[in-house]
Structure formats: structure tokens, C-alpha cells
């Protein structure tokens, strides 16, 4: 090898020139390769295999003395946020705020209460039953505890100070379910309490008040009431010797023709077995109800649901003559061969008679329990 600086021969195993000290630069060995030939018995050449001579030449290449230039950057330029983003965010916040304020305004009533389930006005803060006027004013109904509904009916009918309600009154019930169960509550017509035991009552709708405290319910009579005096009532045991609770009110300007008609339920009436006054040496005879005579071939049965229609004929198109309540006692008379389908149930009809034997009709058999 000849020194490229001074021309002195440099041995192969030495790196620097002995004469001038210049670093020797070995030349890469050139290998002449013919055209490639494919062979089936040899594996293909690894494309990542490097030529040893070329690698050596690259390793001993002289360093560059020119200026070093910075490599070109491949990173993307920083993304600039659009000025519309914060503007849109502010607009969204404003729209939500205005929408909430408008909704809150329209949900409030004139007395400051919030409407709940279509119920406008204030809500009671203690247990009881209340009448609510159109302006939202609450009037609490006084409770009357009674053992004789026949006598106390006259007391309530003669009370001119009873709270006044419209023909479509709105009542608010605030009570625990076990104290005033709505399933047993009836809207009775006071002059419809008959000494024979029949009591006229009107159907009503009960709905929980959304957002209100548990136990608050709204009671409405959508069909309207005729002029008269009424009471929400819990009536148990005998009509004239029971445990009854009344919340009376009056309707001075009733509907001339209400959309619905009152229903009738029959209660038992207790009668004395003797009228002899007791003395110190005689025992007081126990008051018992005189049971009605059993009709020929009759058997005692019960109604197993509320508002079951009693019809004149054994058919769904038969005229409605009464409504029966859950647990009401009836006399079974006979079955009909006629069958009907109702709510996917196919069954026959049962002829029954009211327990006091005052009325006879037909009931769809699934509503009768033996």
C-alpha cells in the first residue's frame, strides 16, 4: 500500500505511514460478480446481508471537514386551535342556562310551588286530606270518626260549614298507606247512605305526585259531581255498628248531568235481637246481625276483584245493573252455558244474588271465588 501523502510504501499490517504519519486508507476489494443465477437447491440471499469489504471501507472513510447541516425535520407543524371552538363552547353554556331558567319559570305556579305530574299549587306539610282550589289554596278536611254511619250521615248533611269544592274537585291525600289505603277509600254521597245498608259512591282517579314526598297523592273526579254533600270514607264492619272515618265536603254548584253515575255497595246492618232493657240481674244480650235466608240451592261465594260489573244477562253486551267490590259476599245460583272471551280468558257466566237478596244478576265466572 502506497501513502497517499508522501508516496512511501506502507506495510499491510500497519495503519500509519512511517515517513509522514499519514493515516493509511485501504481500498475496498472489488469483486466481480456475474449475472445472477437462480438455483432451486440454494436459499435466496438475505437482502439485509452486508458486504464485509464495503463495511470496512465505510468504517475507515475520512471524516468530512465541511460544515455540518442540520437534518430536515419530519414532524408536522403544531396545529392551531380554531378561534370558533371557545365561541361555540360559550354559546352552548348560555343556551343550557337560558333553557333551564325558562323551564324552571314555566314549571312554577303563582304560589311558588313547582308543578308535579300536572298538579299545580302548594302541597301540604302534614298528614291529612285537603281540598285544593284553582288558585292553589289548600283547605284541610276535618275527619269524623263514626260507629253509626246512619246517624252521623244526618249530622254531616246538616253541617253548612263544610268546605266547598267545585264540581270537579282536586283533593290531596298525604298519609301513610297503612293509615289511609287508597284501595279501600271511597267517595260516598252522604244522602246516598241508606238505612237498609246500600251506599252510593263515585269513582275517582288517584295518581302519585311526582317529586313530592312519599305518601302524597292527587285525587280527581274527572266525570264531575252533582250538587250535594260528599265524603271520602273508610267504612268497615256494620253500617250502624262499625269503624268508619269520614272526610266530608260539599259541592254547591254541581254538574247538572255528570258524565258518570254513582255505584252502589251494600253493607250489613246490625239489628237488636231484643228490646228488653237490661237490669242488674240480667245479662245484656249480644247484638248480632240477622243473616238473610239462603236462597234455594244457593251457596255463599265472594267477589275477588274491585269494580266487577253485575250484568242483567250472561253476556259482555248485557246491561250493567251494579258493580261489585273485592270480598263482597254473594249467593251463587247457577251457571250459564253461554261463554265469552275477555282479555284473552274464555269462560262461562255465574248467576249470583246480593247477600241481602236485593238484586240478582250475572258475573263473568273468573271473578267469583268459592
C-alpha atoms as a printed R data frame, in Angstrom:
    type eleno elety resid chain resno        x       y       z
1   ATOM     1    CA   UNK     A     1    0.000   0.000   0.000
2   ATOM     2    CA   UNK     A     2    1.400   3.463  -1.007
3   ATOM     3    CA   UNK     A     3    0.919   6.511   1.266
4   ATOM     4    CA   UNK     A     4   -1.371   8.976  -0.429
5   ATOM     5    CA   UNK     A     5    0.536  11.895   1.171
6   ATOM     6    CA   UNK     A     6    4.240  11.221   0.576
7   ATOM     7    CA   UNK     A     7    4.257   8.122  -1.645
8   ATOM     8    CA   UNK     A     8    6.074   5.883   0.833
9   ATOM     9    CA   UNK     A     9    5.143   2.190   0.854
10  ATOM    10    CA   UNK     A    10    3.138   1.185   3.940
11  ATOM    11    CA   UNK     A    11    3.116  -2.463   5.093
12  ATOM    12    CA   UNK     A    12   -0.243  -4.188   5.031
13  ATOM    13    CA   UNK     A    13   -0.406  -4.682   8.806
14  ATOM    14    CA   UNK     A    14    0.335  -1.004   9.637
15  ATOM    15    CA   UNK     A    15   -2.185   1.792   9.793
16  ATOM    16    CA   UNK     A    16    0.054   4.927   9.635
17  ATOM    17    CA   UNK     A    17    2.848   5.945   7.233
18  ATOM    18    CA   UNK     A    18    6.322   5.609   8.801
19  ATOM    19    CA   UNK     A    19    7.592   8.622   6.847
20  ATOM    20    CA   UNK     A    20    4.908  11.266   7.335
21  ATOM    21    CA   UNK     A    21    2.498   9.642   9.823
22  ATOM    22    CA   UNK     A    22   -0.465   9.984   7.474
23  ATOM    23    CA   UNK     A    23   -3.253   7.515   8.100
24  ATOM    24    CA   UNK     A    24   -3.499   4.773   5.545
25  ATOM    25    CA   UNK     A    25   -6.810   4.385   3.727
26  ATOM    26    CA   UNK     A    26   -7.317   0.791   2.487
27  ATOM    27    CA   UNK     A    27   -9.108   0.377  -0.776
28  ATOM    28    CA   UNK     A    28  -12.215  -1.830  -0.855
29  ATOM    29    CA   UNK     A    29  -11.682  -5.068  -2.629
30  ATOM    30    CA   UNK     A    30  -13.707  -5.198  -5.807
31  ATOM    31    CA   UNK     A    31  -15.425  -8.431  -6.510
32  ATOM    32    CA   UNK     A    32  -16.686  -9.000  -9.991
33  ATOM    33    CA   UNK     A    33  -19.916 -10.912  -9.866
34  ATOM    34    CA   UNK     A    34  -21.504 -12.352 -12.946
35  ATOM    35    CA   UNK     A    35  -25.148 -12.309 -13.765
36  ATOM    36    CA   UNK     A    36  -27.326 -13.926 -11.049
37  ATOM    37    CA   UNK     A    37  -28.363 -17.498 -11.492
38  ATOM    38    CA   UNK     A    38  -31.374 -18.973  -9.719
39  ATOM    39    CA   UNK     A    39  -30.876 -22.405  -8.147
40  ATOM    40    CA   UNK     A    40  -33.546 -24.471  -6.573
41  ATOM    41    CA   UNK     A    41  -31.229 -26.131  -4.069
42  ATOM    42    CA   UNK     A    42  -29.834 -22.914  -2.529
43  ATOM    43    CA   UNK     A    43  -31.711 -20.476  -0.294
44  ATOM    44    CA   UNK     A    44  -32.255 -16.950  -1.503
45  ATOM    45    CA   UNK     A    45  -29.684 -14.369  -0.411
46  ATOM    46    CA   UNK     A    46  -30.623 -12.392   2.674
47  ATOM    47    CA   UNK     A    47  -31.327  -8.851   1.448
48  ATOM    48    CA   UNK     A    48  -30.040  -7.492   4.757
49  ATOM    49    CA   UNK     A    49  -26.576  -9.146   4.358
50  ATOM    50    CA   UNK     A    50  -23.852  -6.546   4.083
51  ATOM    51    CA   UNK     A    51  -20.614  -6.790   2.075
52  ATOM    52    CA   UNK     A    52  -17.748  -7.014   4.518
53  ATOM    53    CA   UNK     A    53  -15.358  -5.028   2.295
54  ATOM    54    CA   UNK     A    54  -17.866  -2.270   1.774
55  ATOM    55    CA   UNK     A    55  -18.481  -2.130   5.507
56  ATOM    56    CA   UNK     A    56  -14.742  -1.790   6.145
57  ATOM    57    CA   UNK     A    57  -14.411   0.991   3.578
58  ATOM    58    CA   UNK     A    58  -17.279   2.843   5.232
59  ATOM    59    CA   UNK     A    59  -15.710   2.430   8.651
60  ATOM    60    CA   UNK     A    60  -12.323   3.943   7.602
61  ATOM    61    CA   UNK     A    61  -13.701   6.727   5.449
62  ATOM    62    CA   UNK     A    62  -12.092  10.129   6.260
63  ATOM    63    CA   UNK     A    63  -14.204  12.493   8.331
64  ATOM    64    CA   UNK     A    64  -15.805  15.325   6.495
65  ATOM    65    CA   UNK     A    65  -14.329  18.754   7.083
66  ATOM    66    CA   UNK     A    66  -17.223  20.716   5.603
67  ATOM    67    CA   UNK     A    67  -19.966  22.450   7.580
68  ATOM    68    CA   UNK     A    68  -22.493  20.198   9.250
69  ATOM    69    CA   UNK     A    69  -26.051  20.857   8.162
70  ATOM    70    CA   UNK     A    70  -28.985  20.136  10.442
71  ATOM    71    CA   UNK     A    71  -31.211  17.256   9.342
72  ATOM    72    CA   UNK     A    72  -34.541  18.124   7.877
73  ATOM    73    CA   UNK     A    73  -37.377  17.876  10.375
74  ATOM    74    CA   UNK     A    74  -40.203  15.449   9.533
75  ATOM    75    CA   UNK     A    75  -42.513  16.498  12.394
76  ATOM    76    CA   UNK     A    76  -45.788  18.134  11.497
77  ATOM    77    CA   UNK     A    77  -46.165  21.819  12.348
78  ATOM    78    CA   UNK     A    78  -48.157  22.499  15.549
79  ATOM    79    CA   UNK     A    79  -51.935  22.544  14.996
80  ATOM    80    CA   UNK     A    80  -53.556  25.822  15.753
81  ATOM    81    CA   UNK     A    81  -56.905  25.786  17.570
82  ATOM    82    CA   UNK     A    82  -59.735  27.318  15.640
83  ATOM    83    CA   UNK     A    83  -60.990  30.569  17.224
84  ATOM    84    CA   UNK     A    84  -64.579  29.240  16.784
85  ATOM    85    CA   UNK     A    85  -64.145  26.485  19.416
86  ATOM    86    CA   UNK     A    86  -64.242  28.707  22.536
87  ATOM    87    CA   UNK     A    87  -67.026  30.784  20.984
88  ATOM    88    CA   UNK     A    88  -69.164  27.693  20.395
89  ATOM    89    CA   UNK     A    89  -68.493  26.448  23.941
90  ATOM    90    CA   UNK     A    90  -69.648  29.755  25.423
91  ATOM    91    CA   UNK     A    91  -72.793  29.707  23.266
92  ATOM    92    CA   UNK     A    92  -73.612  26.154  24.393
93  ATOM    93    CA   UNK     A    93  -73.319  27.142  28.066
94  ATOM    94    CA   UNK     A    94  -75.540  30.176  27.511
95  ATOM    95    CA   UNK     A    95  -78.196  28.103  25.703
96  ATOM    96    CA   UNK     A    96  -78.290  25.499  28.500
97  ATOM    97    CA   UNK     A    97  -78.546  28.191  31.157
98  ATOM    98    CA   UNK     A    98  -81.349  30.070  29.401
99  ATOM    99    CA   UNK     A    99  -83.218  26.808  28.675
100 ATOM   100    CA   UNK     A   100  -83.029  25.754  32.325
101 ATOM   101    CA   UNK     A   101  -84.240  29.149  33.512
102 ATOM   102    CA   UNK     A   102  -87.199  29.101  31.099
103 ATOM   103    CA   UNK     A   103  -88.184  25.556  32.113
104 ATOM   104    CA   UNK     A   104  -87.994  26.445  35.801
105 ATOM   105    CA   UNK     A   105  -90.133  29.534  35.231
106 ATOM   106    CA   UNK     A   106  -92.883  27.652  33.418
107 ATOM   107    CA   UNK     A   107  -92.867  24.811  35.948
108 ATOM   108    CA   UNK     A   108  -93.531  27.188  38.812
109 ATOM   109    CA   UNK     A   109  -97.051  28.212  39.740
110 ATOM   110    CA   UNK     A   110  -98.205  31.532  41.065
111 ATOM   111    CA   UNK     A   111  -97.848  30.436  44.696
112 ATOM   112    CA   UNK     A   112  -94.222  29.407  44.356
113 ATOM   113    CA   UNK     A   113  -94.881  25.670  44.223
114 ATOM   114    CA   UNK     A   114  -93.497  23.514  41.443
115 ATOM   115    CA   UNK     A   115  -95.889  21.570  39.281
116 ATOM   116    CA   UNK     A   116  -95.653  17.832  39.813
117 ATOM   117    CA   UNK     A   117  -97.338  15.458  37.419
118 ATOM   118    CA   UNK     A   118  -99.793  18.155  36.311
119 ATOM   119    CA   UNK     A   119 -100.544  19.202  39.896
120 ATOM   120    CA   UNK     A   120 -100.205  22.967  40.278
121 ATOM   121    CA   UNK     A   121 -100.169  24.687  43.621
122 ATOM   122    CA   UNK     A   122  -98.796  24.212  47.094
123 ATOM   123    CA   UNK     A   123  -98.508  20.850  48.844
124 ATOM   124    CA   UNK     A   124  -99.473  20.019  52.440
125 ATOM   125    CA   UNK     A   125  -96.783  19.866  55.130
126 ATOM   126    CA   UNK     A   126  -98.644  17.490  57.470
127 ATOM   127    CA   UNK     A   127 -100.788  14.376  57.197
128 ATOM   128    CA   UNK     A   128 -104.426  14.717  56.188
129 ATOM   129    CA   UNK     A   129 -106.788  15.123  53.250
130 ATOM   130    CA   UNK     A   130 -107.023  18.556  51.643
131 ATOM   131    CA   UNK     A   131 -109.176  20.348  49.075
132 ATOM   132    CA   UNK     A   132 -107.204  22.476  46.657
133 ATOM   133    CA   UNK     A   133 -108.815  25.432  44.901
134 ATOM   134    CA   UNK     A   134 -107.995  26.586  41.390
135 ATOM   135    CA   UNK     A   135 -105.651  29.226  42.826
136 ATOM   136    CA   UNK     A   136 -103.754  26.544  44.767
137 ATOM   137    CA   UNK     A   137 -105.164  27.284  48.231
138 ATOM   138    CA   UNK     A   138 -105.349  24.241  50.494
139 ATOM   139    CA   UNK     A   139 -108.280  23.568  52.833
140 ATOM   140    CA   UNK     A   140 -107.938  20.659  55.222
141 ATOM   141    CA   UNK     A   141 -110.954  18.364  55.585
142 ATOM   142    CA   UNK     A   142 -111.902  17.572  59.183
143 ATOM   143    CA   UNK     A   143 -112.081  13.869  59.964
144 ATOM   144    CA   UNK     A   144 -115.185  12.464  61.621
145 ATOM   145    CA   UNK     A   145 -114.834   9.117  63.385
146 ATOM   146    CA   UNK     A   146 -118.126   7.249  63.432
147 ATOM   147    CA   UNK     A   147 -119.564   3.980  64.672
148 ATOM   148    CA   UNK     A   148 -123.017   4.618  63.245
149 ATOM   149    CA   UNK     A   149 -122.901   5.926  59.688
150 ATOM   150    CA   UNK     A   150 -126.691   6.268  59.548
151 ATOM   151    CA   UNK     A   151 -126.849   8.759  62.438
152 ATOM   152    CA   UNK     A   152 -123.676  10.641  61.516
153 ATOM   153    CA   UNK     A   153 -124.902  10.945  57.933
154 ATOM   154    CA   UNK     A   154 -127.622  13.314  59.232
155 ATOM   155    CA   UNK     A   155 -125.045  15.290  61.235
156 ATOM   156    CA   UNK     A   156 -122.861  15.860  58.151
157 ATOM   157    CA   UNK     A   157 -125.828  16.680  55.923
158 ATOM   158    CA   UNK     A   158 -126.919  19.383  58.388
159 ATOM   159    CA   UNK     A   159 -123.453  20.985  58.627
160 ATOM   160    CA   UNK     A   160 -123.481  24.145  56.480
161 ATOM   161    CA   UNK     A   161 -119.837  24.934  57.291
162 ATOM   162    CA   UNK     A   162 -118.374  22.022  55.321
163 ATOM   163    CA   UNK     A   163 -115.569  23.067  52.923
164 ATOM   164    CA   UNK     A   164 -116.791  23.985  49.462
165 ATOM   165    CA   UNK     A   165 -115.479  22.301  46.320
166 ATOM   166    CA   UNK     A   166 -116.078  22.613  42.589
167 ATOM   167    CA   UNK     A   167 -117.945  20.008  40.585
168 ATOM   168    CA   UNK     A   168 -114.566  18.519  39.556
169 ATOM   169    CA   UNK     A   169 -112.683  18.756  42.851
170 ATOM   170    CA   UNK     A   170 -108.958  18.145  43.319
171 ATOM   171    CA   UNK     A   171 -108.031  16.562  46.637
172 ATOM   172    CA   UNK     A   172 -104.558  15.951  48.038
173 ATOM   173    CA   UNK     A   173 -104.050  12.890  50.210
174 ATOM   174    CA   UNK     A   174 -100.973  12.922  52.446
175 ATOM   175    CA   UNK     A   175 -100.809   9.789  54.582
176 ATOM   176    CA   UNK     A   176  -99.043   6.510  55.044
177 ATOM   177    CA   UNK     A   177 -100.549   3.682  53.014
178 ATOM   178    CA   UNK     A   178 -101.395   1.628  56.086
179 ATOM   179    CA   UNK     A   179 -103.292   4.577  57.627
180 ATOM   180    CA   UNK     A   180 -105.413   5.507  54.608
181 ATOM   181    CA   UNK     A   181 -105.215   2.771  51.945
182 ATOM   182    CA   UNK     A   182 -106.489   4.205  48.670
183 ATOM   183    CA   UNK     A   183 -107.771   0.767  47.643
184 ATOM   184    CA   UNK     A   184 -110.330   0.931  50.468
185 ATOM   185    CA   UNK     A   185 -111.101   4.658  50.222
186 ATOM   186    CA   UNK     A   186 -114.488   5.558  48.727
187 ATOM   187    CA   UNK     A   187 -116.058   8.832  47.677
188 ATOM   188    CA   UNK     A   188 -119.538   8.382  49.152
189 ATOM   189    CA   UNK     A   189 -122.592  10.532  48.559
190 ATOM   190    CA   UNK     A   190 -123.867  11.355  52.051
191 ATOM   191    CA   UNK     A   191 -127.552  11.384  51.153
192 ATOM   192    CA   UNK     A   192 -126.893   8.041  49.416
193 ATOM   193    CA   UNK     A   193 -126.234   6.237  52.723
194 ATOM   194    CA   UNK     A   194 -129.433   4.259  53.189
195 ATOM   195    CA   UNK     A   195 -130.549   2.639  56.478
196 ATOM   196    CA   UNK     A   196 -131.079  -0.592  54.534
197 ATOM   197    CA   UNK     A   197 -127.300  -0.834  54.048
198 ATOM   198    CA   UNK     A   198 -126.839   0.404  50.489
199 ATOM   199    CA   UNK     A   199 -124.264   3.167  49.978
200 ATOM   200    CA   UNK     A   200 -123.828   5.180  46.779
201 ATOM   201    CA   UNK     A   201 -120.248   6.078  45.858
202 ATOM   202    CA   UNK     A   202 -118.442   7.721  42.924
203 ATOM   203    CA   UNK     A   203 -115.338   6.516  41.137
204 ATOM   204    CA   UNK     A   204 -112.227   8.707  41.203
205 ATOM   205    CA   UNK     A   205 -108.637   8.662  39.953
206 ATOM   206    CA   UNK     A   206 -105.550   8.508  42.170
207 ATOM   207    CA   UNK     A   207 -102.071   9.488  40.980
208 ATOM   208    CA   UNK     A   208  -98.806   9.938  42.920
209 ATOM   209    CA   UNK     A   209  -97.372  13.438  42.909
210 ATOM   210    CA   UNK     A   210  -94.005  13.363  41.139
211 ATOM   211    CA   UNK     A   211  -91.226  14.985  43.063
212 ATOM   212    CA   UNK     A   212  -93.358  15.190  46.202
213 ATOM   213    CA   UNK     A   213  -92.642  13.451  49.474
214 ATOM   214    CA   UNK     A   214  -93.646   9.806  49.657
215 ATOM   215    CA   UNK     A   215  -97.294   9.374  50.604
216 ATOM   216    CA   UNK     A   216  -98.639  12.414  48.730
217 ATOM   217    CA   UNK     A   217 -101.277  11.577  46.132
218 ATOM   218    CA   UNK     A   218 -103.700  13.518  43.989
219 ATOM   219    CA   UNK     A   219 -107.368  12.531  43.810
220 ATOM   220    CA   UNK     A   220 -109.556  13.764  40.955
221 ATOM   221    CA   UNK     A   221 -113.121  13.149  39.805
222 ATOM   222    CA   UNK     A   222 -112.885  13.692  36.041
223 ATOM   223    CA   UNK     A   223 -116.556  12.932  35.364
224 ATOM   224    CA   UNK     A   224 -117.758  15.644  37.732
225 ATOM   225    CA   UNK     A   225 -120.123  15.556  40.712
226 ATOM   226    CA   UNK     A   226 -123.722  16.622  41.051
227 ATOM   227    CA   UNK     A   227 -124.768  19.200  43.622
228 ATOM   228    CA   UNK     A   228 -124.723  17.719  47.122
229 ATOM   229    CA   UNK     A   229 -122.590  16.694  50.055
230 ATOM   230    CA   UNK     A   230 -119.889  14.059  49.853
231 ATOM   231    CA   UNK     A   231 -117.149  12.478  51.912
232 ATOM   232    CA   UNK     A   232 -114.042  10.439  51.340
233 ATOM   233    CA   UNK     A   233 -114.683   7.486  53.636
234 ATOM   234    CA   UNK     A   234 -113.164   4.352  55.085
235 ATOM   235    CA   UNK     A   235 -116.090   2.152  56.099
236 ATOM   236    CA   UNK     A   236 -115.626  -1.167  57.910
237 ATOM   237    CA   UNK     A   237 -117.871  -3.713  59.579
238 ATOM   238    CA   UNK     A   238 -121.569  -2.972  60.049
239 ATOM   239    CA   UNK     A   239 -123.028   0.228  58.690
240 ATOM   240    CA   UNK     A   240 -124.579   1.185  62.029
241 ATOM   241    CA   UNK     A   241 -122.072  -0.522  64.348
242 ATOM   242    CA   UNK     A   242 -118.686  -0.310  62.703
243 ATOM   243    CA   UNK     A   243 -115.459   1.617  62.498
244 ATOM   244    CA   UNK     A   244 -115.904   4.396  59.960
245 ATOM   245    CA   UNK     A   245 -113.914   7.519  59.083
246 ATOM   246    CA   UNK     A   246 -115.348  10.392  57.034
247 ATOM   247    CA   UNK     A   247 -113.714  13.485  55.480
248 ATOM   248    CA   UNK     A   248 -116.828  15.458  54.368
249 ATOM   249    CA   UNK     A   249 -117.171  18.421  51.968
250 ATOM   250    CA   UNK     A   250 -119.927  19.954  49.859
251 ATOM   251    CA   UNK     A   251 -120.378  20.795  46.171
252 ATOM   252    CA   UNK     A   252 -122.704  23.834  45.998
253 ATOM   253    CA   UNK     A   253 -122.609  24.161  42.205
254 ATOM   254    CA   UNK     A   254 -122.504  20.662  40.781
255 ATOM   255    CA   UNK     A   255 -122.705  19.309  37.270
256 ATOM   256    CA   UNK     A   256 -126.307  19.216  36.008
257 ATOM   257    CA   UNK     A   257 -125.523  15.982  34.147
258 ATOM   258    CA   UNK     A   258 -122.343  14.274  35.396
259 ATOM   259    CA   UNK     A   259 -120.536  12.085  32.870
260 ATOM   260    CA   UNK     A   260 -120.602   9.098  35.235
261 ATOM   261    CA   UNK     A   261 -123.187   7.619  37.565
262 ATOM   262    CA   UNK     A   262 -122.711   6.574  41.184
263 ATOM   263    CA   UNK     A   263 -122.157   2.918  42.025
264 ATOM   264    CA   UNK     A   264 -123.824   1.053  44.879
265 ATOM   265    CA   UNK     A   265 -122.277  -1.139  47.539
266 ATOM   266    CA   UNK     A   266 -124.334  -2.965  50.145
267 ATOM   267    CA   UNK     A   267 -123.144  -3.154  53.758
268 ATOM   268    CA   UNK     A   268 -124.531  -5.199  56.607
269 ATOM   269    CA   UNK     A   269 -126.826  -3.564  59.170
270 ATOM   270    CA   UNK     A   270 -126.854  -4.809  62.757
271 ATOM   271    CA   UNK     A   271 -130.230  -5.203  64.478
272 ATOM   272    CA   UNK     A   272 -131.061  -5.910  68.151
273 ATOM   273    CA   UNK     A   273 -132.403  -9.377  68.983
274 ATOM   274    CA   UNK     A   274 -134.407  -7.966  71.903
275 ATOM   275    CA   UNK     A   275 -135.650  -4.654  73.172
276 ATOM   276    CA   UNK     A   276 -135.881  -5.627  76.867
277 ATOM   277    CA   UNK     A   277 -133.830  -3.128  78.915
278 ATOM   278    CA   UNK     A   278 -131.079  -4.777  80.945
279 ATOM   279    CA   UNK     A   279 -131.234  -4.917  84.740
280 ATOM   280    CA   UNK     A   280 -128.727  -5.698  87.420
281 ATOM   281    CA   UNK     A   281 -129.710  -9.387  87.384
282 ATOM   282    CA   UNK     A   282 -129.980  -9.875  83.645
283 ATOM   283    CA   UNK     A   283 -127.180 -10.159  81.149
284 ATOM   284    CA   UNK     A   284 -127.032  -7.812  78.192
285 ATOM   285    CA   UNK     A   285 -127.964  -9.765  75.078
286 ATOM   286    CA   UNK     A   286 -125.265  -9.697  72.408
287 ATOM   287    CA   UNK     A   287 -126.185  -7.721  69.338
288 ATOM   288    CA   UNK     A   288 -125.940  -9.848  66.230
289 ATOM   289    CA   UNK     A   289 -126.820  -9.328  62.624
290 ATOM   290    CA   UNK     A   290 -129.818 -11.174  61.347
291 ATOM   291    CA   UNK     A   291 -128.469 -13.265  58.472
292 ATOM   292    CA   UNK     A   292 -130.560 -13.293  55.332
293 ATOM   293    CA   UNK     A   293 -132.246 -16.520  54.367
294 ATOM   294    CA   UNK     A   294 -130.308 -18.668  51.960
295 ATOM   295    CA   UNK     A   295 -131.942 -18.899  48.519
296 ATOM   296    CA   UNK     A   296 -132.973 -22.358  47.375
297 ATOM   297    CA   UNK     A   297 -129.916 -24.165  46.048
298 ATOM   298    CA   UNK     A   298 -127.734 -21.154  46.835
299 ATOM   299    CA   UNK     A   299 -124.175 -21.254  48.069
300 ATOM   300    CA   UNK     A   300 -122.092 -18.464  49.617
301 ATOM   301    CA   UNK     A   301 -119.386 -17.099  47.245
302 ATOM   302    CA   UNK     A   302 -117.164 -13.997  47.088
303 ATOM   303    CA   UNK     A   303 -116.164 -11.394  44.531
304 ATOM   304    CA   UNK     A   304 -112.371 -11.462  44.051
305 ATOM   305    CA   UNK     A   305 -111.775  -8.063  42.412
306 ATOM   306    CA   UNK     A   306 -112.919  -4.425  42.540
307 ATOM   307    CA   UNK     A   307 -115.436  -2.785  40.199
308 ATOM   308    CA   UNK     A   308 -116.698  -6.080  38.795
309 ATOM   309    CA   UNK     A   309 -119.748  -5.498  36.610
310 ATOM   310    CA   UNK     A   310 -123.004  -7.234  37.507
311 ATOM   311    CA   UNK     A   311 -124.997  -7.654  34.270
312 ATOM   312    CA   UNK     A   312 -128.629  -8.344  33.539
313 ATOM   313    CA   UNK     A   313 -127.856 -11.145  31.048
314 ATOM   314    CA   UNK     A   314 -124.873 -13.560  30.772
315 ATOM   315    CA   UNK     A   315 -123.029 -11.636  28.079
316 ATOM   316    CA   UNK     A   316 -120.463  -8.858  27.757
317 ATOM   317    CA   UNK     A   317 -123.147  -6.843  25.995
318 ATOM   318    CA   UNK     A   318 -125.637  -7.337  28.838
319 ATOM   319    CA   UNK     A   319 -126.903  -4.224  30.590
320 ATOM   320    CA   UNK     A   320 -124.876  -3.123  33.633
321 ATOM   321    CA   UNK     A   321 -127.029  -3.131  36.771
322 ATOM   322    CA   UNK     A   322 -124.414  -2.830  39.555
323 ATOM   323    CA   UNK     A   323 -120.738  -3.087  40.460
324 ATOM   324    CA   UNK     A   324 -119.254  -5.499  42.963
325 ATOM   325    CA   UNK     A   325 -116.224  -4.982  45.191
326 ATOM   326    CA   UNK     A   326 -113.449  -7.300  46.335
327 ATOM   327    CA   UNK     A   327 -114.540  -9.529  49.211
328 ATOM   328    CA   UNK     A   328 -118.245  -8.794  48.743
329 ATOM   329    CA   UNK     A   329 -120.422 -11.779  49.712
330 ATOM   330    CA   UNK     A   330 -122.849 -13.167  47.159
331 ATOM   331    CA   UNK     A   331 -125.193 -16.099  46.742
332 ATOM   332    CA   UNK     A   332 -124.345 -18.497  43.918
333 ATOM   333    CA   UNK     A   333 -127.441 -19.561  41.975
334 ATOM   334    CA   UNK     A   334 -126.375 -21.320  38.782
335 ATOM   335    CA   UNK     A   335 -124.015 -21.371  35.805
336 ATOM   336    CA   UNK     A   336 -124.775 -20.374  32.238
337 ATOM   337    CA   UNK     A   337 -123.879 -22.391  29.139
338 ATOM   338    CA   UNK     A   338 -123.053 -19.150  27.384
339 ATOM   339    CA   UNK     A   339 -119.306 -18.397  27.201
340 ATOM   340    CA   UNK     A   340 -117.422 -15.186  26.469
341 ATOM   341    CA   UNK     A   341 -113.829 -14.161  25.855
342 ATOM   342    CA   UNK     A   342 -112.431 -11.233  27.834
343 ATOM   343    CA   UNK     A   343 -108.745 -10.170  27.968
344 ATOM   344    CA   UNK     A   344 -107.695 -13.497  26.483
345 ATOM   345    CA   UNK     A   345 -109.768 -15.512  29.004
346 ATOM   346    CA   UNK     A   346 -112.637 -17.688  27.822
347 ATOM   347    CA   UNK     A   347 -115.136 -18.690  30.492
348 ATOM   348    CA   UNK     A   348 -118.813 -19.041  31.314
349 ATOM   349    CA   UNK     A   349 -121.074 -16.820  33.450
350 ATOM   350    CA   UNK     A   350 -122.323 -17.224  37.018
351 ATOM   351    CA   UNK     A   351 -125.736 -16.053  38.201
352 ATOM   352    CA   UNK     A   352 -125.454 -14.517  41.656
353 ATOM   353    CA   UNK     A   353 -127.644 -12.703  44.130
354 ATOM   354    CA   UNK     A   354 -126.509  -9.960  46.507
355 ATOM   355    CA   UNK     A   355 -126.080 -11.106  50.090
356 ATOM   356    CA   UNK     A   356 -129.216  -9.239  51.201
357 ATOM   357    CA   UNK     A   357 -131.037 -10.832  48.256
358 ATOM   358    CA   UNK     A   358 -131.997  -7.412  46.902
359 ATOM   359    CA   UNK     A   359 -130.658  -7.916  43.388
360 ATOM   360    CA   UNK     A   360 -129.837 -10.766  41.007
361 ATOM   361    CA   UNK     A   361 -127.522 -10.673  38.011
362 ATOM   362    CA   UNK     A   362 -124.715 -12.346  36.069
363 ATOM   363    CA   UNK     A   363 -120.951 -12.126  36.659
364 ATOM   364    CA   UNK     A   364 -118.102 -13.355  34.474
365 ATOM   365    CA   UNK     A   365 -117.097 -16.547  36.331
366 ATOM   366    CA   UNK     A   366 -113.325 -15.812  36.821
367 ATOM   367    CA   UNK     A   367 -114.341 -13.025  39.223
368 ATOM   368    CA   UNK     A   368 -116.131 -15.414  41.592
369 ATOM   369    CA   UNK     A   369 -114.338 -17.316  44.354
370 ATOM   370    CA   UNK     A   370 -115.895 -20.183  46.331
